[in-house]
Amino acid sequence: MDLSAANNAGNKKGLSLFALIMIGLGSIFGSGWLFGAGQAAQVAGPAALVAWVIGAIFIGMIAMSYAEVGAAYPLPGAMARFGSISHGPVLGFVTGWAVWIATASLIPIEAIAGTQYMSSWNYGWARGLVSNGSLSATGIATALVLTFALWLACYWSVTLLARANNLLTLVKFAIPVLACGALIASGFHTGNFTSHGGFAPNGWSAVLTAVTASGVVFAFNGFQAVVNLGGTAKNPGRAIPLALVGALSLGLVIYLALQVAFLGAVPPEKLAEAGGWSGINFASPFADLAKLLMLHWVVTMLQFGAFISPNGANIGNVASSAYLAQNLAETGFFPKKIAEVHPRYGVARPAMWLNLGFSVLLLLTIGHSWEALASVVSAAMVVSYLMGPIAVGVFRKTKPQLPRPFKLPAAAVLCPVTFAFAACALYWSKWPNTGKVALLTLVSVPIAAVVLRRKGEKSLARQFAPAWWMVAFLLWLALLSALGSTEFGGHGVLPGGVDIALVALSSVGFYYWAVRAGVRAHEAGLPGPDPVLDAAAADAAVPGPRQPEPAGTAAR
């Protein structure tokens, strides 16, 4: 879906900074705020507050690396293209595949969130949508209807939805703020932060797990919409980094407030009855807690917000995932027809059909609850983040002349540290999620080989050379996760502490391998034409109109 085209229909200059911040904030406030605080509290107790800070720092580091390359290459769906520009077509497809999987998965998960909150309605049919923490057959059918309804609205009315996004975001912003105030005013129990096992009742490893497995990374993932759609802003070089900082900062403040409100509002007797935070398991966390506290107007507001927040966020998700599928089609690894945009509606309809089919597949297989799908999707998101710091490192070495409206400070240090942080976050998502995501990503490797062979490529070894680091990295992380400490779902072969140190140190080596592979790919000419530098060179080569000579020149 060409969201930018819709915006530009009424504004030829492109998205404003405010609109871009609203798109980022609107994507950040999807279903994450509805479930994240409850899930993080169940996993980490009051120390979930630390998980939100760690998650914001991690995503902020990732976002700033993408701010440099995103501002330098202000292209729609840019996150799917950086691998191709830095390493060539094979790695471009592998990383683009990972980004597309992570982004397209957000469409069904937001529908699942709306369905689970519907189960808090005071109707018999609504309460039957969820059974034993998972969607029932009726619940899955309802989630399918919600998915298709929003998809159909985007299919026919992209301009209307684009213009409505700012208003939806302001409404989504107001609802959690009001919910926080109401829960805190209803009775705030400071003892909840130290009783039942202390501040970190399940240990600090649980805090790290909460970063990826409990929806913290999932909640902040909306920053991708800024990168993917920022190329249509009035001044991308200035707008992209400012929009990232603005959206993430506002998001962190509100998520911390939501977490504090949730932790303090749970009645102490309920906490004691559940045997501690691990036993607090609400299907619709904030709505169920508001019911418990007899805050009926808050319940009604949250039930309304459960429709507004996920479906509003899905406007950006549908747009971003369509752009990503288009980019994969333009590289030749998806059928070319997927890249076609409707001339009247500005909608990439074949790409939207592909994403709808993928959404239905997820709903019918692993998408039986928000929690089940969020843990896997969060790990897939982390894989999609890996190219940001690597692209910065490669472009600094191979494209010194590239215009950089925003330049990441201390990139020589921050880029390998950011990559190591991403590797640790992937490890924290716990086995077997790491194995599932590695397998899902590596499915793209044989697909790439088949496509290249059908195109008549004779030297697959040459094409795959820049991508082997990614294959080795994912297999290595999956192996470490399987052998790692039991705290992170492993078999305990590697003791706690040693496993994380091994992940962090080895990932630095993979970072330098990846950068070197990108440099060699450029020396071999694999990345092909540069969409910015070559376009600038072509423009410079075209002579402009002849300027009239000043009066009197001939006489002199």
Secondary structure, 3 states (H helix, E strand, C coil): CCHHHHHHHHCCCCECHHHHHHHHHHHHCCCHHHHHHHHHHHHHHHHHHHHHHHHHHHHHHHHHHHHHHHHHCCCCCHHHCHHHHHHCHHHHHHHHHHHHHHHHCHHHHHHHHHHHHHCCCCCHHHHCCEECCEECHHHHHHHHHHHHHHHHHHHHCHHHHHHHHHHHHHHHHHHHHHHHHHHHHCCCCHHHHCCCCCCCCCCHHHHHHHHHHCCHHHHHCCHHHHHHHHHHECCHHHHHHHHHHHHHHHHHHHHHHHHHHHHHHCCHHHHHHHCCHHHCCCCCHHHHHHHHCCCHHHHHHHHHHHHHHHHHHHHHHHHHHHHHHHHHHHCCCCCHHHHCCCCCCCCCHHHHHHHHHHHHHHHHHCCCCHHHHHHHHHHHHHHHHCHHHHHHHHHHHHCCCCCCCCCCCCHHHHHHHHHHHHHHHHHHCCCCHHHHHHHHHHCHHHHHHHHHHHCCCCCHHHHHHHHHHHHHHHHHHHHHHHHCCHHHCCCCCCCCCHHHHHHHHHHHHHHHHHHHHHHHHHHCCCCCCCCCHHHHHHHHHCCCCCCCCCCCCCCC
